[in-house]
Amino acid sequence: MSIEEYKKANDGISVSESRKSEILSAVKVNTTRNPIRVKKVSKYLSLAACMAFALGIGIGIGTIMKPPTTIGENTTVSNTQEATKRVYFNDGSAYEPLKIPMFKVEGEETFAFEAFPEFISANLAVPPNGYTAKDDFYIARYSTGWYEFYVDEKEYYSQTDKSILSVWAERRTAYVKPQMHDWIASKIGKNDKEVYLLEYPNENTYMAVYIVNDTQFFITVKSVAKDKFIEIIENIF
Amino acid sequence: MPTRGTADRYKTGADKRSNRETTIKNTGAVTVKELQCADNSTERLEKIFEKYANMVLRLALSQTRNQTYADDVLGEVFLRLVKSIGKLNEEEHIKAWLIRVTINCSKTYMKKCSRDNIPLSRDIPVFIKPEFGEVYAAVLSLQYKYRTVIHLFYYEDLTIKDISMLLGQGESATKMQLKRAKAVLKVLLGDDFV
């Protein structure tokens, strides 16, 4: 028995192909971002820019401070904002986010958005019940541009190719953290729900999938700290 | 077994406190020129990833002893590399930088996980596949500082001097850690262990 065995064992460890492609795609995304270019400007121009910026901030704060729409029973919410919707193609090759005209939420039960102070300027409603495939989902407005929050429904995928869902789900579940699963499961404490917290390789992007009565929902939040995301998930359940 | 090449000097960017200099040998098939000839930084990053991803993963595994954590550390290290790639021109620097950042990331990650995670009702076994053998299991059971020096010395083939510089400690301390680590391994694995 010698230390050579340690070397041999290490030689047997390598990065999986799926992980490799995940990281490389994240690296590509990060390297292709355009750098911010700063040009020299005259002091008057910079002063004007500062004033315009301050005005913009003022307007922004005004918008944020506007109370969110309250969503209650038998409420219909319409919005003209755009949300990101995942689209799964029949060939199973890929999905792409599309900008679509905003949703219409019609439901018996919704829960109000006030529970999430992070989304102060947004309206959010997740209809846990009375939700059918024809309700072309959900919910999200992100006026700050920082947050995306979306829920997909299993029926939606099954209209296309079921294998797409399985491939996609399998790839994601590779990143399930057993600790988080236990932790969230303990928070829920109900047998009919299963929750997995997943992570994207990108910084500050987190995803959770939860299963209620055999229906899978996915929640993704970008540009938020992990702790904050856990807090959000905790609030949901 | 990689050979030990000409030592070049570099400053460890991560360890600003010590501001020491160290040397790392050139071990790989891809040369600096090849890396520099890459059309753009993405291509260069891909080449670096191809060459060093396994090294980072193995080191992260030895540090965290957890496959999931090591995967996360791997991603984190290469995302950090994206930000710092402009400063790293020499291949020797890249390897040293990756080792240093992997160690730092692993430490941070483990600290964060121990802080954030609620203890489980059941224990999750340390990542060790049965085929890895007793020695691997014994090394991973060592204290953090001991398994770090063992991995860097025996697997990465770094010199005592290199390891000392990377870890920001004196050569005598590294030698002592190595000696103690071997002594513990001997106790764990019995007299058969050479």
HADDOCK unambig.tbl for C-alpha pairs under 7 A between the chains (distance, minus, plus):
assign (segid A and resid 1 and name CA) (segid B and resid 192 and name CA) 5.77 0.50 0.50
assign (segid A and resid 1 and name CA) (segid B and resid 193 and name CA) 4.78 0.50 0.50
assign (segid A and resid 1 and name CA) (segid B and resid 194 and name CA) 6.32 0.50 0.50
assign (segid A and resid 2 and name CA) (segid B and resid 193 and name CA) 5.32 0.50 0.50
assign (segid A and resid 2 and name CA) (segid B and resid 194 and name CA) 4.94 0.50 0.50
assign (segid A and resid 3 and name CA) (segid B and resid 135 and name CA) 6.84 0.50 0.50
assign (segid A and resid 5 and name CA) (segid B and resid 135 and name CA) 6.18 0.50 0.50
assign (segid A and resid 6 and name CA) (segid B and resid 135 and name CA) 5.70 0.50 0.50
assign (segid A and resid 6 and name CA) (segid B and resid 136 and name CA) 4.86 0.50 0.50
assign (segid A and resid 7 and name CA) (segid B and resid 155 and name CA) 5.71 0.50 0.50
assign (segid A and resid 9 and name CA) (segid B and resid 132 and name CA) 4.73 0.50 0.50
assign (segid A and resid 9 and name CA) (segid B and resid 136 and name CA) 6.58 0.50 0.50
assign (segid A and resid 10 and name CA) (segid B and resid 58 and name CA) 6.41 0.50 0.50
assign (segid A and resid 13 and name CA) (segid B and resid 58 and name CA) 6.62 0.50 0.50
assign (segid A and resid 14 and name CA) (segid B and resid 54 and name CA) 5.17 0.50 0.50
assign (segid A and resid 15 and name CA) (segid B and resid 53 and name CA) 6.80 0.50 0.50
assign (segid A and resid 15 and name CA) (segid B and resid 54 and name CA) 5.82 0.50 0.50
assign (segid A and resid 15 and name CA) (segid B and resid 57 and name CA) 6.86 0.50 0.50
assign (segid A and resid 23 and name CA) (segid B and resid 75 and name CA) 5.84 0.50 0.50
assign (segid A and resid 24 and name CA) (segid B and resid 46 and name CA) 6.90 0.50 0.50
assign (segid A and resid 27 and name CA) (segid B and resid 79 and name CA) 6.15 0.50 0.50
assign (segid A and resid 27 and name CA) (segid B and resid 82 and name CA) 6.70 0.50 0.50
assign (segid A and resid 28 and name CA) (segid B and resid 42 and name CA) 6.12 0.50 0.50
assign (segid A and resid 30 and name CA) (segid B and resid 82 and name CA) 7.00 0.50 0.50
assign (segid A and resid 31 and name CA) (segid B and resid 42 and name CA) 6.31 0.50 0.50
assign (segid A and resid 31 and name CA) (segid B and resid 82 and name CA) 6.50 0.50 0.50
assign (segid A and resid 179 and name CA) (segid B and resid 117 and name CA) 6.85 0.50 0.50
assign (segid A and resid 179 and name CA) (segid B and resid 120 and name CA) 6.79 0.50 0.50
assign (segid A and resid 183 and name CA) (segid B and resid 118 and name CA) 6.70 0.50 0.50
assign (segid A and resid 201 and name CA) (segid B and resid 75 and name CA) 6.05 0.50 0.50
